[in-house]
Amino acid sequence: MMMKAFLIDDSGAMALDWLVLTAALLGLGLAISAVVSSGVDHLSAQAMTGVATQSVVLFK
């Protein structure tokens, strides 16, 4: 009788759904950050080059 009650009980199904949903969102976030990071690296290199080539004039 206990085995039948165990097989019918579905109280843990909601926790499993949240686990799968959270794992999917984490994977999506990691994939997005991997795609965006290359563009950010390129943009920051351009900004660094632009700042490095500027000359500073000091007035006395």
C-alpha positions as CSV (number, residue, x, y, z in Angstrom):
1,M,0.0,0.0,0.0
2,M,2.9,2.4,0.7
3,M,4.4,1.8,-2.7
4,K,1.1,2.8,-4.4
5,A,0.8,6.0,-2.4
6,F,4.4,6.8,-3.3
7,L,3.8,6.3,-7.0
8,I,0.6,8.4,-7.0
9,D,2.2,11.3,-5.0
10,D,3.3,14.2,-7.2
11,S,4.3,16.8,-4.6
12,G,7.9,16.9,-5.8
13,A,7.0,17.6,-9.4
14,M,6.9,21.4,-8.9
15,A,10.3,21.5,-7.4
16,L,11.7,19.5,-10.3
17,D,10.0,21.9,-12.8
18,W,11.7,24.9,-11.0
19,L,15.0,23.1,-11.0
20,V,14.8,22.6,-14.8
21,L,13.6,26.1,-15.4
22,T,16.4,27.6,-13.3
23,A,19.0,25.5,-15.0
24,A,17.7,26.6,-18.4
25,L,17.9,30.3,-17.4
26,L,21.4,29.8,-16.1
27,G,22.5,28.2,-19.3
28,L,20.9,31.0,-21.4
29,G,22.6,33.6,-19.3
30,L,26.0,32.0,-19.8
31,A,25.4,31.7,-23.5
32,I,24.5,35.3,-23.8
33,S,27.5,36.4,-21.8
34,A,29.8,34.4,-24.0
35,V,28.4,36.1,-27.2
36,V,28.4,39.6,-25.7
37,S,31.9,39.4,-24.2
38,S,33.7,39.3,-27.5
39,G,32.0,42.5,-28.6
40,V,32.7,44.2,-25.3
41,D,36.4,43.2,-25.5
42,H,36.6,44.7,-29.0
43,L,34.9,47.9,-27.9
44,S,37.1,48.3,-24.9
45,A,40.2,47.8,-27.0
46,Q,39.0,50.6,-29.3
47,A,38.4,52.9,-26.4
48,M,41.8,52.2,-24.9
49,T,43.5,53.0,-28.2
50,G,41.5,56.2,-28.6
51,V,42.5,57.3,-25.1
52,A,46.1,56.3,-25.5
53,T,46.6,58.3,-28.6
54,Q,45.2,61.6,-27.1
55,S,47.8,64.2,-26.2
56,V,47.5,66.2,-23.0
57,V,48.6,69.9,-23.0
58,L,49.5,71.3,-19.7
59,F,49.2,75.1,-19.2
60,K,51.3,76.9,-16.6
